[in-house]
């Protein structure tokens, strides 16, 4: 084959590869959209049936949304009795929520084209990643599961204030974080950490009973590698959560939620 022929063949292969990639992405997006319509359709059918028996669509829709709100804030969404988390521990449903949570706000979640920083196109699959990954459920929800239908009704009731994709950059490679400011770190800890872990060194006031006392519990569970210093152990847990061999059920904090400087400030507050 001539050099020109080889170049044309390589260009053809590249074009075919790009076409397949676009087709695959389109198929995945279409599958996600179809699944979302099925979820919405299942919810609408159930709501319509309930409305016929209760005598008012508006009343029934509010009832389904209210049940979805309760599920969203309940550990009982997962049927594993050892689960100690709810969706509300990581995701805000109000513009007034001052917590700095690892998960994206749910305001406008139904209008988003993708989730998990663009890695997931299907909202129900995204929800199931949380349910099975952090809430100890053994299997995800199906579109016609009453829990899924009620959650959808709740999401539909929320104002679509953030309809676009929400950035989520997973920090895989851990480097040194800057020296921090303890006063700023105290405020960041209160906003980002205290909801689950409570007060540092004691755990007082924590909402998640299985969350370890910070930093002592973190170091006791993950500080056995002699090549790690204590700062790196805490940074790894903040950035990786349950992933990359760390285990547990903590979600990771993306770079958008906590910058390296933010993490350095929290470490300074913790005396590390």
C-alpha positions, 0 to 999 in steps of 0.5 A: 500500500502506498503512503497516500493509500495508508493515510486514506485508510487511516482516515477512513478508520478514524471516521468510522470510529468517530461515527460509531462513537457518535452513534453509541453516544446517541443510542445511550442518550436515546436509551436514557430519554426512553427510560425517563419517559417510561419512568414518567409514564409509570408515574403518570399511570399510577397517579391517574389511577389513584386520582380516580379512586381519590377524586382529584388529580391535584390532591393525589399528585401532592400526596405522591410528591409528599411521599416522595419527599419523605422517601428522599429524606428517609433511610428506609428508601434502602431496604437494607437495615444497616443503611444509615444514609438518605438521599437528603444527606448528600443532595439539597432540595432547597435553594436555602440549604447552606450545607456544602454537600458532595452531591448536586442539588436536585433543583432542576434534576429532571431537566438535566441531560446528564448526571455524575459529571456527564458519565451517566445519561439516565436519571434512574440509573444515576439514582440507583448508583447511589442506592446500591453504592452508598445506601447498601441496597442490593438492587436498584429501582425499576421504573414502575417501582412505587418508590421510583414513581413517588420520587419522580413526583417529588422531583417534578414538584421541585422548582427547576432552578438548576436545569443544566448539567452539574459539573463533577470532577473526580480527583483520582490522583492525590497531590499535596494540598496547600497549607490552610487557614484554620478559621476558614477551615472551621467554617468549611467543616461546619458546612461540608463535614459536620452534618455527617461526622458531627464535631471533630474529635467527638462526633457530637451532633452527627446525623449519620451514626455510622460516620467515623469521628474525624480525624481519629476514626479516619486515621484508625481505619485507613492510616495503616499504610506506612507510605502515607502521612496523616494528611494524605490519608484524610485527603484521600478519603475526602476525594475518593470516598468509598472508591479506589480501595477505601471502602465504606459508604462515604461519597467523594467530594469533587473539585467543584465542591471542595478545592484543594485550598478548601481541603487544606483549610479543613486539615488546618482546622483539624490540626493536621 
